């Protein structure tokens, strides 16, 4: 099972890897390691079918 996801920052466009604990679902905020802007990270699904959606978390969404 892969707990690392490749994502693109919605601010700077930089591609990076994020690790999401296997038991995490729902939404949380995480800062971009490159530009430090906040992301809204949404984790859906379980096991092999988990997916991650990244969006801005600055109130503009």
N, C-alpha and C positions, 0 to 999 in steps of 0.2 A: 504494500500500500504506500502510495506516495503522499507525503505530508508537506512537500514543498511545491509551491505554485509559482509559475513565471507570470509576472504582471507588469503592466506599463503604467507609470505614474500619470494621472489625469492632468497634472500641472506641467511638469517638465518633459514628459514623454519618455523618460529613462526606463529601460527594462531592467527589472530586478527580480530576485527570488525572495519569497516570504515563506516562512515555516508556520504552519497552523497545526496546533496540537490535534491528535486524532479525535478527541471527544468534543472539540469546539464546534458549535453551530450558532447561527444567529449573526448579529452585527456587533462590530467593535471598531474603535478608531485606532489608527496606527499612522505614525508620521513617515513620510518618504525619507529614506536614508540619504538621498542626494540633495533634494531641495528643502527638506524639513516641513513641507506643507502636509496638513492632515488628510488622511484618506478615510472613507467609510468602507470598511471591509465587510462584505456579506458572505457568509459561508452557508451553503445549502447542500443537502444530501448527506449520505453516510457511506462509509467504506470506500470502495473503488469509484463510486459515482458522485463523490463530493466535487463541488465547484466553488470558485471564488469570484466575486464581482467587486471591482474597485471603482469608487466614485469620489468626487470632491466632498470634503466634510467641512467646508468653510461657510455654509449657509447659502451658497449659490445654487445648490441642487434642486 
